[in-house]
């Protein structure tokens, strides 16, 4: 089989490495891929958002199956366009990808169908939003409606911070068109959990839960990033809570989307807050999370391609989705200065062991050498029988990844260890 994977980050590298385990896969093309992915797939310099370019490439190269991994091409209708030329895809069509593409849509969906989430108000007028904030409970959460590279959410701890956030989104347009509409919502408290789930639009098969570390600095300090590391499973996500989530959140979401004529297939990501009043949805993503994928897929014992094809073919109920009873930890090496400004172009070296356990995110090939080209550069994942071992191993192995200006958090997984104690 010839596969096409759209995207070019650490998540896509993890997906490609897992797809390669299937014996029927003869060729994987990554559009655009990156310098590290080039070791595992044929990278083609077509942007993930160039839908006509992707379609032409798929047609000319007789692609058998496509995986559209990032949010942008999904929201832009990459799956619809590939389906039109007869290519089956993993991922939702555009009318279902709106569950991530518009926070206003997803909040209204949850309200309409009684899916537990934070109380909220929607604004498309800045003055009205500022007026509302004069009396709103603080802290509060300000969200840009559209896609913003995972950075369109600001937690405001003071009234002034909240008002500044509204002005930055609506007047300064720091997130472009994504900030033309905003959601102001109640600040929820409790442990946060990420759950990715396979679905064919009828059946939902959740993957192992995970815990992301969003803040740039140790002790959850500093700016929000795309994620500095992850562990799986998340110790706060007990079997009892998992049962509640399936009944109160996962299946009702799939049913709600079907009722709206927006059947969702592929991977639906549930960002959850385990509040004193039960689990609530913070956000939906219409695809695999990054860097959650880098700890979840190494624990998957079933064949990924078979599961993906089952979501496309509507046979997920009959398909095995099995995860190892182990723990995984992923440690991200980033460029010093991320998520604001950072230098690029430093050579990356890896020991053979590090190379075998590392997913490459922000790197390109230059004169045959791997050099940094992004904020998050690599993610090194270790799997072990205990969480403590997985964390220790992930740090030990990631010591084998080296480049100038490298930065990582030193406390990935510590919160999870505390929870286990």
VEXDONU-489198 format. One record per residue (C-alpha): residue in one letter; x, y, z. Coordinates in nm, 4 decimals. Layout:
VEXDONU-489198
r->A&c1->X&c2->Y&c3->Z
...
//
This chain:
VEXDONU-489198
r->X&c1->0.0000&c2->0.0000&c3->0.0000
r->X&c1->0.1041&c2->0.3563&c3->-0.0716
r->X&c1->0.0185&c2->0.5966&c3->0.2101
r->X&c1->0.0158&c2->0.9744&c3->0.2274
r->X&c1->0.0491&c2->1.1577&c3->0.5609
r->X&c1->-0.0287&c2->1.5294&c3->0.5568
r->X&c1->0.1720&c2->1.7338&c3->0.8104
r->X&c1->0.5284&c2->1.7900&c3->0.9212
r->X&c1->0.5725&c2->1.7796&c3->1.2990
r->X&c1->0.6507&c2->1.5421&c3->1.5854
r->X&c1->0.2946&c2->1.4096&c3->1.5831
r->X&c1->0.3241&c2->1.3146&c3->1.2154
r->X&c1->0.6611&c2->1.1491&c3->1.2811
r->X&c1->0.4988&c2->0.9362&c3->1.5553
r->X&c1->0.2102&c2->0.8415&c3->1.3235
r->X&c1->0.4477&c2->0.7497&c3->1.0386
r->X&c1->0.6717&c2->0.5351&c3->1.2613
r->X&c1->0.3628&c2->0.3457&c3->1.3825
r->X&c1->0.2162&c2->0.3018&c3->1.0319
r->X&c1->0.5486&c2->0.1534&c3->0.9155
r->X&c1->0.4889&c2->-0.1458&c3->1.1457
r->X&c1->0.2185&c2->-0.2706&c3->0.9061
r->X&c1->0.3744&c2->-0.5180&c3->0.6606
r->X&c1->0.1469&c2->-0.4133&c3->0.3724
r->X&c1->0.2892&c2->-0.0580&c3->0.3708
r->X&c1->0.5415&c2->-0.0252&c3->0.0889
r->X&c1->0.5734&c2->0.3542&c3->0.0685
r->X&c1->0.4804&c2->0.6518&c3->0.2889
r->X&c1->0.4869&c2->1.0065&c3->0.1527
r->X&c1->0.4892&c2->1.2976&c3->0.4005
r->X&c1->0.3591&c2->1.6359&c3->0.2805
r->X&c1->0.5643&c2->1.8358&c3->0.3688
r->X&c1->0.7338&c2->1.6204&c3->0.6363
r->X&c1->1.0573&c2->1.7479&c3->0.7917
r->X&c1->1.4293&c2->1.6674&c3->0.8134
r->X&c1->1.3761&c2->1.3946&c3->1.0744
r->X&c1->1.0706&c2->1.2397&c3->0.9096
r->X&c1->1.2862&c2->1.1999&c3->0.5950
r->X&c1->1.4490&c2->0.8979&c3->0.7638
r->X&c1->1.1119&c2->0.7185&c3->0.7737
r->X&c1->0.9152&c2->0.8517&c3->0.4748
r->X&c1->0.9582&c2->1.0275&c3->0.1412
r->X&c1->0.9132&c2->1.3987&c3->0.2131
r->X&c1->0.7547&c2->1.6141&c3->-0.0581
r->X&c1->0.7687&c2->1.9939&c3->-0.0368
r->X&c1->0.3940&c2->2.0538&c3->-0.0602
r->X&c1->0.2430&c2->2.2618&c3->0.2215
r->X&c1->-0.0149&c2->2.0922&c3->0.4470
r->X&c1->-0.2619&c2->2.3694&c3->0.3562
r->X&c1->-0.2104&c2->2.3446&c3->-0.0226
r->X&c1->-0.5224&c2->2.1342&c3->-0.0817
r->X&c1->-0.5050&c2->2.1364&c3->-0.4667
r->X&c1->-0.1336&c2->2.0436&c3->-0.4457
r->X&c1->-0.2073&c2->1.7541&c3->-0.2080
r->X&c1->-0.4909&c2->1.6267&c3->-0.4303
r->X&c1->-0.2769&c2->1.6406&c3->-0.7458
r->X&c1->0.0088&c2->1.4588&c3->-0.5756
r->X&c1->-0.2241&c2->1.1876&c3->-0.4422
r->X&c1->-0.3780&c2->1.1359&c3->-0.7862
r->X&c1->-0.0456&c2->1.1246&c3->-0.9725
r->X&c1->0.1127&c2->0.8853&c3->-0.7220
r->X&c1->-0.1848&c2->0.6455&c3->-0.6945
r->X&c1->-0.2175&c2->0.6838&c3->-0.3169
r->X&c1->-0.4226&c2->0.4057&c3->-0.1539
r->X&c1->-0.4937&c2->0.5762&c3->0.1780
r->X&c1->-0.4325&c2->0.9224&c3->0.3274
r->X&c1->-0.3949&c2->1.0429&c3->0.6859
r->X&c1->-0.4643&c2->1.4139&c3->0.7338
r->X&c1->-0.3066&c2->1.4927&c3->1.0712
r->X&c1->-0.3083&c2->1.8725&c3->1.1402
r->X&c1->-0.6100&c2->2.0920&c3->1.2163
r->X&c1->-0.5668&c2->2.3484&c3->0.9345
r->X&c1->-0.6025&c2->2.1131&c3->0.6344
r->X&c1->-0.8900&c2->1.9297&c3->0.8064
r->X&c1->-1.0808&c2->2.2544&c3->0.8609
r->X&c1->-0.9978&c2->2.3593&c3->0.5029
r->X&c1->-1.1546&c2->2.0389&c3->0.3660
r->X&c1->-0.8557&c2->1.8208&c3->0.2716
r->X&c1->-1.0514&c2->1.5016&c3->0.3466
r->X&c1->-1.3466&c2->1.6170&c3->0.1330
r->X&c1->-1.1135&c2->1.6981&c3->-0.1573
r->X&c1->-0.9294&c2->1.3625&c3->-0.1380
r->X&c1->-1.2578&c2->1.1712&c3->-0.1036
r->X&c1->-1.3835&c2->1.3412&c3->-0.4211
r->X&c1->-1.1052&c2->1.1733&c3->-0.6227
r->X&c1->-1.1780&c2->0.8379&c3->-0.4560
r->X&c1->-0.9030&c2->0.8325&c3->-0.1920
r->X&c1->-1.0147&c2->0.7064&c3->0.1508
r->X&c1->-0.8852&c2->0.9175&c3->0.4422
r->X&c1->-0.8338&c2->0.9116&c3->0.8154
r->X&c1->-0.9798&c2->1.2340&c3->0.9531
r->X&c1->-1.3088&c2->1.4247&c3->0.9595
r->X&c1->-1.4635&c2->1.6119&c3->0.6701
r->X&c1->-1.4685&c2->1.9942&c3->0.6973
r->X&c1->-1.8256&c2->2.0133&c3->0.8293
r->X&c1->-1.7199&c2->1.7939&c3->1.1265
r->X&c1->-1.3721&c2->1.9482&c3->1.1737
r->X&c1->-1.5564&c2->2.2689&c3->1.2716
r->X&c1->-1.5735&c2->2.1150&c3->1.6216
r->X&c1->-1.2168&c2->2.2446&c3->1.6576
r->X&c1->-1.2271&c2->2.5113&c3->1.3853
r->X&c1->-1.4809&c2->2.7201&c3->1.5789
r->X&c1->-1.4909&c2->2.7398&c3->1.9583
r->X&c1->-1.8226&c2->2.9231&c3->1.9285
r->X&c1->-1.9657&c2->2.6232&c3->1.7374
r->X&c1->-1.8343&c2->2.3695&c3->1.9909
r->X&c1->-1.9559&c2->2.5646&c3->2.2956
r->X&c1->-2.3015&c2->2.6080&c3->2.1424
r->X&c1->-2.3096&c2->2.2363&c3->2.0537
r->X&c1->-2.2342&c2->2.1414&c3->2.4145
r->X&c1->-2.4987&c2->2.3795&c3->2.5473
r->X&c1->-2.7634&c2->2.2503&c3->2.3035
r->X&c1->-2.7003&c2->1.8811&c3->2.3806
r->X&c1->-2.6286&c2->1.9078&c3->2.7546
r->X&c1->-2.2614&c2->1.8071&c3->2.7384
r->X&c1->-2.0851&c2->1.9299&c3->3.0563
r->X&c1->-1.8596&c2->2.2323&c3->2.9954
r->X&c1->-1.7737&c2->2.5703&c3->3.1505
r->X&c1->-2.0357&c2->2.8480&c3->3.1505
r->X&c1->-1.9580&c2->3.0994&c3->2.8734
r->X&c1->-2.0584&c2->3.4040&c3->2.6680
r->X&c1->-1.9773&c2->3.4750&c3->2.3012
r->X&c1->-1.8768&c2->3.8203&c3->2.1711
r->X&c1->-1.8089&c2->3.9713&c3->1.8286
r->X&c1->-1.8007&c2->4.3288&c3->1.9613
r->X&c1->-1.5033&c2->4.4407&c3->2.1706
r->X&c1->-1.6867&c2->4.7070&c3->2.3713
r->X&c1->-1.9564&c2->4.4563&c3->2.4705
r->X&c1->-1.6869&c2->4.2083&c3->2.5796
r->X&c1->-1.5058&c2->4.4739&c3->2.7876
r->X&c1->-1.8362&c2->4.5817&c3->2.9485
r->X&c1->-1.9122&c2->4.2170&c3->3.0386
r->X&c1->-1.5679&c2->4.1840&c3->3.2023
r->X&c1->-1.6395&c2->4.4729&c3->3.4417
r->X&c1->-1.8446&c2->4.2345&c3->3.6599
r->X&c1->-1.7373&c2->3.8881&c3->3.5379
r->X&c1->-1.5884&c2->3.6434&c3->3.7922
r->X&c1->-1.2053&c2->3.6442&c3->3.7927
r->X&c1->-0.9973&c2->3.4427&c3->3.7006
r->X&c1->-1.1599&c2->3.3936&c3->3.3621
r->X&c1->-1.0642&c2->3.2342&c3->3.0308
r->X&c1->-1.0556&c2->3.4227&c3->2.6975
r->X&c1->-1.0552&c2->3.2133&c3->2.3783
r->X&c1->-1.0178&c2->3.3149&c3->2.0143
r->X&c1->-1.2920&c2->3.1465&c3->1.8099
r->X&c1->-1.0721&c2->3.0051&c3->1.5320
r->X&c1->-0.7469&c2->2.8105&c3->1.5023
r->X&c1->-0.4392&c2->2.9745&c3->1.6590
r->X&c1->-0.1667&c2->2.7062&c3->1.6687
r->X&c1->-0.2824&c2->2.5940&c3->2.0128
r->X&c1->-0.2074&c2->2.9383&c3->2.1587
r->X&c1->-0.5477&c2->3.1095&c3->2.1249
r->X&c1->-0.6433&c2->3.0661&c3->2.4917
r->X&c1->-0.5502&c2->3.3164&c3->2.7635
r->X&c1->-0.6166&c2->3.2509&c3->3.1330
r->X&c1->-0.6591&c2->3.5931&c3->3.2928
r->X&c1->-0.5932&c2->3.6109&c3->3.6679
r->X&c1->-0.6881&c2->3.9799&c3->3.7011
r->X&c1->-0.9560&c2->4.1999&c3->3.5443
r->X&c1->-0.6838&c2->4.4030&c3->3.3722
r->X&c1->-0.5284&c2->4.0885&c3->3.2189
r->X&c1->-0.8723&c2->3.9856&c3->3.0908
r->X&c1->-0.9335&c2->4.3241&c3->2.9283
r->X&c1->-0.5827&c2->4.3272&c3->2.7774
r->X&c1->-0.6466&c2->3.9787&c3->2.6342
r->X&c1->-0.9712&c2->4.0925&c3->2.4701
r->X&c1->-0.8011&c2->4.3995&c3->2.3192
r->X&c1->-0.5050&c2->4.1936&c3->2.1923
r->X&c1->-0.7404&c2->3.9497&c3->2.0161
r->X&c1->-1.0087&c2->4.1866&c3->1.8884
r->X&c1->-0.8222&c2->4.5157&c3->1.8291
r->X&c1->-0.4565&c2->4.4136&c3->1.7798
r->X&c1->-0.5636&c2->4.0906&c3->1.5997
r->X&c1->-0.2719&c2->3.8862&c3->1.7418
r->X&c1->-0.4503&c2->3.5738&c3->1.6119
r->X&c1->-0.5725&c2->3.7356&c3->1.2883
r->X&c1->-0.9284&c2->3.6465&c3->1.1852
r->X&c1->-0.9438&c2->3.3813&c3->1.4605
r->X&c1->-0.9959&c2->3.6587&c3->1.7162
r->X&c1->-1.2871&c2->3.8337&c3->1.5418
r->X&c1->-1.5241&c2->3.6307&c3->1.7600
r->X&c1->-1.4236&c2->3.5381&c3->2.1142
r->X&c1->-1.5525&c2->3.3189&c3->2.3944
r->X&c1->-1.5253&c2->3.4344&c3->2.7557
r->X&c1->-1.5753&c2->3.1406&c3->2.9862
r->X&c1->-1.5779&c2->3.0332&c3->3.3473
r->X&c1->-1.2406&c2->2.9310&c3->3.4919
r->X&c1->-1.2597&c2->2.5624&c3->3.5874
r->X&c1->-1.0383&c2->2.4028&c3->3.8498
r->X&c1->-0.9127&c2->2.0469&c3->3.8819
r->X&c1->-0.6684&c2->1.8088&c3->3.7111
r->X&c1->-0.6563&c2->1.8342&c3->3.3320
r->X&c1->-0.6714&c2->1.5195&c3->3.1175
r->X&c1->-0.6287&c2->1.4613&c3->2.7434
r->X&c1->-0.8172&c2->1.1693&c3->2.5902
r->X&c1->-0.7802&c2->1.0892&c3->2.2205
r->X&c1->-1.0474&c2->0.8618&c3->2.0783
r->X&c1->-1.0884&c2->0.6687&c3->1.7542
r->X&c1->-1.4393&c2->0.6940&c3->1.6095
r->X&c1->-1.6182&c2->0.5864&c3->1.2920
r->X&c1->-1.9154&c2->0.8123&c3->1.3664
r->X&c1->-2.0974&c2->0.5404&c3->1.5645
r->X&c1->-1.8505&c2->0.3604&c3->1.7903
r->X&c1->-1.6001&c2->0.5402&c3->2.0158
r->X&c1->-1.2803&c2->0.3641&c3->2.1257
r->X&c1->-1.0763&c2->0.5878&c3->2.3563
r->X&c1->-0.6977&c2->0.5640&c3->2.3601
r->X&c1->-0.4938&c2->0.5638&c3->2.6789
r->X&c1->-0.5275&c2->0.8972&c3->2.8661
r->X&c1->-0.2396&c2->1.1443&c3->2.8918
r->X&c1->-0.1176&c2->1.4541&c3->3.0766
r->X&c1->0.0310&c2->1.7453&c3->2.8822
r->X&c1->0.2674&c2->2.0100&c3->3.0238
r->X&c1->0.1722&c2->2.3331&c3->2.8459
r->X&c1->0.3812&c2->2.5941&c3->3.0272
r->X&c1->0.7319&c2->2.6738&c3->2.9063
r->X&c1->0.8983&c2->2.6641&c3->3.2487
r->X&c1->0.9454&c2->2.4232&c3->3.5388
r->X&c1->0.6698&c2->2.4219&c3->3.7988
r->X&c1->0.4160&c2->2.5132&c3->3.5289
r->X&c1->0.5478&c2->2.8686&c3->3.5007
r->X&c1->0.5977&c2->3.0882&c3->3.1953
r->X&c1->0.4045&c2->3.1182&c3->2.8730
r->X&c1->0.1697&c2->2.8601&c3->2.7240
r->X&c1->0.3353&c2->2.6502&c3->2.4528
r->X&c1->0.2214&c2->2.3752&c3->2.2176
r->X&c1->0.3316&c2->2.1335&c3->2.4929
r->X&c1->0.6719&c2->2.0696&c3->2.6572
r->X&c1->0.6151&c2->1.7023&c3->2.7337
r->X&c1->0.3590&c2->1.4372&c3->2.8191
r->X&c1->0.3026&c2->1.1246&c3->3.0235
r->X&c1->0.0527&c2->0.8419&c3->2.9792
r->X&c1->-0.1663&c2->0.7153&c3->3.1288
r->X&c1->-0.2878&c2->1.0119&c3->3.3353
r->X&c1->-0.3169&c2->0.8944&c3->3.7017
r->X&c1->-0.6155&c2->1.1214&c3->3.7675
r->X&c1->-0.8197&c2->0.9444&c3->3.4989
r->X&c1->-0.9590&c2->0.6472&c3->3.6926
r->X&c1->-1.1777&c2->0.3688&c3->3.5434
r->X&c1->-1.4770&c2->0.5265&c3->3.7211
r->X&c1->-1.4124&c2->0.8681&c3->3.5602
r->X&c1->-1.3536&c2->0.6991&c3->3.2225
r->X&c1->-1.6980&c2->0.5369&c3->3.2505
r->X&c1->-1.8603&c2->0.8728&c3->3.3291
r->X&c1->-1.6820&c2->1.0404&c3->3.0368
r->X&c1->-1.7993&c2->0.7738&c3->2.7919
r->X&c1->-2.1615&c2->0.8121&c3->2.9094
r->X&c1->-2.1753&c2->1.1900&c3->2.9682
r->X&c1->-1.9281&c2->1.3272&c3->2.7112
r->X&c1->-1.7842&c2->1.0948&c3->2.4435
r->X&c1->-2.0976&c2->0.9211&c3->2.3098
r->X&c1->-2.3195&c2->1.2321&c3->2.3536
r->X&c1->-2.0675&c2->1.4331&c3->2.1445
r->X&c1->-2.0749&c2->1.1778&c3->1.8599
r->X&c1->-2.4572&c2->1.1648&c3->1.8797
r->X&c1->-2.4766&c2->1.5465&c3->1.8789
r->X&c1->-2.2575&c2->1.5712&c3->1.5688
r->X&c1->-2.4713&c2->1.3085&c3->1.3933
r->X&c1->-2.7887&c2->1.4971&c3->1.4903
r->X&c1->-2.6372&c2->1.8104&c3->1.3328
r->X&c1->-2.5604&c2->1.6219&c3->1.0090
r->X&c1->-2.1870&c2->1.6458&c3->1.0792
r->X&c1->-2.0849&c2->1.2825&c3->1.1357
r->X&c1->-1.7321&c2->1.2741&c3->1.2810
r->X&c1->-1.4792&c2->1.0065&c3->1.1813
r->X&c1->-1.1103&c2->0.9856&c3->1.2655
r->X&c1->-0.9537&c2->1.0951&c3->1.5946
r->X&c1->-1.1537&c2->1.3177&c3->1.8278
r->X&c1->-0.9499&c2->1.4752&c3->2.1078
r->X&c1->-1.1220&c2->1.5552&c3->2.4356
r->X&c1->-0.9493&c2->1.8129&c3->2.6582
r->X&c1->-1.1112&c2->1.7522&c3->2.9979
r->X&c1->-1.1080&c2->1.9162&c3->3.3403
r->X&c1->-1.1917&c2->1.6895&c3->3.6334
r->X&c1->-1.3806&c2->1.9427&c3->3.8455
r->X&c1->-1.5360&c2->1.8827&c3->4.1902
r->X&c1->-1.8682&c2->1.8678&c3->3.9969
r->X&c1->-1.7480&c2->1.5977&c3->3.7594
r->X&c1->-1.5604&c2->1.5907&c3->3.4283
r->X&c1->-1.6182&c2->1.8848&c3->3.1909
r->X&c1->-1.4970&c2->1.9562&c3->2.8365
r->X&c1->-1.2412&c2->2.2372&c3->2.8056
r->X&c1->-1.1897&c2->2.1858&c3->2.4317
r->X&c1->-1.2284&c2->1.9502&c3->2.1406
r->X&c1->-0.9635&c2->1.8913&c3->1.8744
r->X&c1->-1.0505&c2->1.7273&c3->1.5435
r->X&c1->-0.7237&c2->1.5301&c3->1.5300
r->X&c1->-0.4414&c2->1.3662&c3->1.7256
r->X&c1->-0.2917&c2->1.5989&c3->1.9879
r->X&c1->0.0719&c2->1.7047&c3->1.9805
r->X&c1->0.2672&c2->1.5972&c3->2.1917
r->X&c1->0.0060&c2->1.3541&c3->2.3324
r->X&c1->0.0385&c2->1.1328&c3->2.0230
r->X&c1->0.4071&c2->1.0816&c3->2.1061
r->X&c1->0.3185&c2->0.8953&c3->2.4303
r->X&c1->-0.0104&c2->0.7357&c3->2.3271
r->X&c1->0.0954&c2->0.5607&c3->2.0044
r->X&c1->0.4062&c2->0.3910&c3->2.1531
r->X&c1->0.1647&c2->0.2163&c3->2.3947
r->X&c1->-0.0661&c2->0.0961&c3->2.1132
r->X&c1->-0.0333&c2->-0.2803&c3->2.0615
r->X&c1->-0.2946&c2->-0.3123&c3->1.7841
r->X&c1->-0.2163&c2->-0.2175&c3->1.4235
r->X&c1->-0.2675&c2->0.1548&c3->1.3626
r->X&c1->-0.3442&c2->0.1326&c3->0.9904
r->X&c1->-0.6102&c2->-0.1361&c3->1.0504
r->X&c1->-0.7782&c2->0.0861&c3->1.3132
r->X&c1->-0.7612&c2->0.3931&c3->1.0874
r->X&c1->-0.9198&c2->0.2018&c3->0.7984
r->X&c1->-1.1933&c2->0.0808&c3->1.0361
r->X&c1->-1.2817&c2->0.4435&c3->1.1239
r->X&c1->-1.3118&c2->0.5150&c3->0.7509
r->X&c1->-1.5069&c2->0.1976&c3->0.6730
r->X&c1->-1.7448&c2->0.2097&c3->0.9711
r->X&c1->-1.6183&c2->-0.1185&c3->1.1219
r->X&c1->-1.4560&c2->0.0112&c3->1.4407
r->X&c1->-1.6902&c2->-0.1927&c3->1.6639
r->X&c1->-1.5361&c2->-0.5139&c3->1.5231
r->X&c1->-1.1752&c2->-0.3892&c3->1.5342
r->X&c1->-0.9334&c2->-0.4501&c3->1.8216
r->X&c1->-0.7875&c2->-0.1391&c3->1.9881
r->X&c1->-0.5464&c2->-0.2598&c3->2.2561
r->X&c1->-0.2923&c2->-0.0672&c3->2.4626
r->X&c1->0.0002&c2->-0.2011&c3->2.6673
r->X&c1->-0.0395&c2->-0.1932&c3->3.0448
r->X&c1->0.2715&c2->0.0254&c3->3.0740
r->X&c1->0.3701&c2->0.3911&c3->3.1128
r->X&c1->0.5194&c2->0.6365&c3->2.8642
r->X&c1->0.6917&c2->0.9739&c3->2.9005
r->X&c1->0.7874&c2->1.2193&c3->2.6258
r->X&c1->1.0399&c2->1.4983&c3->2.6909
r->X&c1->1.0544&c2->1.7876&c3->2.4432
r->X&c1->1.3760&c2->1.9664&c3->2.3493
r->X&c1->1.2874&c2->2.3204&c3->2.2385
r->X&c1->1.4864&c2->2.6182&c3->2.1124
r->X&c1->1.5796&c2->2.8627&c3->2.3916
r->X&c1->1.3269&c2->3.1502&c3->2.3754
r->X&c1->1.0304&c2->2.9395&c3->2.2553
r->X&c1->0.7354&c2->3.0166&c3->2.2359
r->X&c1->0.8311&c2->3.3785&c3->2.1504
r->X&c1->1.1542&c2->3.4382&c3->1.9570
r->X&c1->1.4396&c2->3.1925&c3->1.9085
r->X&c1->1.7358&c2->3.1286&c3->1.6792
r->X&c1->1.7364&c2->2.8525&c3->1.4172
r->X&c1->1.9915&c2->2.6650&c3->1.2085
r->X&c1->2.1875&c2->2.4773&c3->1.4770
r->X&c1->2.3062&c2->2.1267&c3->1.3904
r->X&c1->2.1310&c2->1.8435&c3->1.5780
r->X&c1->2.3244&c2->1.5313&c3->1.6729
r->X&c1->2.1755&c2->1.2134&c3->1.8215
r->X&c1->2.3164&c2->0.8919&c3->1.9620
r->X&c1->2.1752&c2->0.5779&c3->1.7887
r->X&c1->1.9620&c2->0.5056&c3->2.0990
r->X&c1->1.8233&c2->0.8608&c3->2.1066
r->X&c1->1.7491&c2->0.8477&c3->1.7334
r->X&c1->1.5450&c2->0.5265&c3->1.7793
r->X&c1->1.3282&c2->0.6866&c3->2.0524
r->X&c1->1.2973&c2->1.0415&c3->1.9184
r->X&c1->1.0313&c2->1.2091&c3->1.7048
r->X&c1->1.1515&c2->1.5128&c3->1.5136
r->X&c1->0.9301&c2->1.8241&c3->1.5039
r->X&c1->1.1186&c2->2.1430&c3->1.4111
r->X&c1->1.4169&c2->2.0428&c3->1.1980
r->X&c1->1.5239&c2->2.0409&c3->0.8341
r->X&c1->1.8022&c2->1.8855&c3->0.6311
r->X&c1->2.0757&c2->2.1232&c3->0.5155
r->X&c1->2.3711&c2->1.9797&c3->0.3213
r->X&c1->2.2887&c2->1.6373&c3->0.4613
r->X&c1->2.2839&c2->1.7622&c3->0.8216
r->X&c1->1.9804&c2->1.7909&c3->1.0498
r->X&c1->1.9439&c2->2.1520&c3->1.1753
r->X&c1->1.6876&c2->2.3244&c3->1.3983
r->X&c1->1.4068&c2->2.5069&c3->1.2186
r->X&c1->1.1342&c2->2.5449&c3->1.4822
r->X&c1->1.0442&c2->2.6137&c3->1.8441
r->X&c1->0.9811&c2->2.2565&c3->1.9544
r->X&c1->1.2630&c2->2.0567&c3->1.7975
r->X&c1->1.2446&c2->1.6948&c3->1.9182
r->X&c1->1.0412&c2->1.4717&c3->2.1500
r->X&c1->1.2046&c2->1.1662&c3->2.3086
r->X&c1->0.9702&c2->0.8946&c3->2.4366
r->X&c1->1.0427&c2->0.6055&c3->2.6712
r->X&c1->0.8071&c2->0.3209&c3->2.7669
r->X&c1->0.8484&c2->0.1317&c3->3.0958
r->X&c1->0.6581&c2->-0.0741&c3->3.3534
r->X&c1->0.6297&c2->0.2191&c3->3.5962
r->X&c1->0.5872&c2->0.5916&c3->3.5461
r->X&c1->0.9009&c2->0.6619&c3->3.7482
r->X&c1->1.1088&c2->0.4389&c3->3.5173
r->X&c1->0.9527&c2->0.5899&c3->3.2028
r->X&c1->1.0378&c2->0.9444&c3->3.3181
r->X&c1->1.3930&c2->0.8501&c3->3.4162
r->X&c1->1.4509&c2->0.6694&c3->3.0848
r->X&c1->1.3019&c2->0.9530&c3->2.8746
r->X&c1->1.5425&c2->1.2047&c3->3.0316
r->X&c1->1.8385&c2->0.9677&c3->3.0086
r->X&c1->1.7762&c2->0.8934&c3->2.6403
r->X&c1->1.7009&c2->1.2570&c3->2.5541
r->X&c1->2.0476&c2->1.3486&c3->2.6860
r->X&c1->2.1634&c2->1.1872&c3->2.3608
r->X&c1->1.9958&c2->1.4631&c3->2.1564
r->X&c1->2.2163&c2->1.7712&c3->2.1347
r->X&c1->2.2072&c2->2.1109&c3->1.9643
r->X&c1->2.3081&c2->2.4655&c3->2.0555
r->X&c1->2.0436&c2->2.6744&c3->2.2326
r->X&c1->1.8561&c2->2.3621&c3->2.3470
r->X&c1->1.6066&c2->2.3915&c3->2.6322
r->X&c1->1.3804&c2->2.1418&c3->2.8118
r->X&c1->1.1747&c2->2.1342&c3->3.1284
r->X&c1->1.3276&c2->1.9230&c3->3.4049
r->X&c1->0.9994&c2->1.8249&c3->3.5743
r->X&c1->0.7918&c2->1.6430&c3->3.3104
r->X&c1->0.5767&c2->1.3825&c3->3.4881
r->X&c1->0.6440&c2->1.5048&c3->3.8429
r->X&c1->0.2822&c2->1.6137&c3->3.8955
r->X&c1->0.1649&c2->1.2697&c3->3.7814
r->X&c1->0.4070&c2->1.0988&c3->4.0220
r->X&c1->0.2681&c2->1.3098&c3->4.3082
r->X&c1->-0.0833&c2->1.2019&c3->4.2117
r->X&c1->0.0180&c2->0.8357&c3->4.2221
r->X&c1->0.1566&c2->0.8810&c3->4.5738
//
